[in-house]
Amino acid sequence: MADDTPTNGAADSRSVDSRAAIQNCIDQAQQQGKALWIPQGTFYVKAPRD
């Protein structure tokens, strides 16, 4: 079941933090000169990028 509740960066401590995976995709797209498409959904980001 999808969780459509926005978290504003304050994700449930038990949720999976998607920050690293999203940043990895962004970095790879930039290196390859490609656009990045992120599908609609709920992604938990627990902390800002270092």
TORVEX-688674 format. One line per field, with one value per residue (C-alpha): residue number from 1; x, y, z. Coordinates in Angstrom, 1 decimal. Layout:
BEGIN
nr: c(NUM,...) .
east: c(X,...) .
north: c(Y,...) .
up: c(Z,...) .
This chain:
BEGIN
nr: c(1,2,3,4,5,6,7,8,9,10,11,12,13,14,15,16,17,18,19,20,21,22,23,24,25,26,27,28,29,30,31,32,33,34,35,36,37,38,39,40,41,42,43,44,45,46,47,48,49,50) .
east: c(0.0,1.4,2.0,0.9,1.6,4.3,7.1,8.9,12.2,11.0,10.6,9.5,12.7,11.7,11.3,14.0,16.0,16.0,18.4,21.5,19.8,18.2,21.5,23.3,20.8,21.3,25.1,25.0,22.6,24.9,28.0,26.3,24.7,21.3,18.0,16.6,13.0,11.7,8.3,5.5,5.6,6.6,10.3,11.6,14.6,15.7,18.6,19.9,22.9,26.2) .
north: c(0.0,3.4,6.1,9.4,11.4,14.1,14.1,17.4,15.5,14.2,10.6,7.8,6.4,3.0,4.1,3.5,6.7,7.2,10.1,8.2,6.3,9.5,11.3,8.5,8.6,12.4,12.0,9.3,11.3,14.4,12.3,10.8,14.1,12.6,13.8,12.1,11.1,10.2,8.6,9.8,8.4,8.9,9.0,9.5,11.8,11.8,14.4,16.9,16.1,16.5) .
up: c(0.0,-1.0,1.6,0.2,3.3,2.6,5.2,4.4,5.1,8.4,7.4,9.8,11.4,10.1,6.5,3.9,3.1,-0.7,-0.6,-1.6,-4.4,-5.9,-5.7,-7.4,-10.2,-10.5,-10.6,-13.2,-15.4,-15.2,-16.0,-19.1,-20.2,-19.9,-18.4,-15.3,-14.9,-11.5,-11.5,-9.3,-5.8,-2.3,-1.6,1.9,2.4,6.0,5.7,3.2,1.1,2.9) .
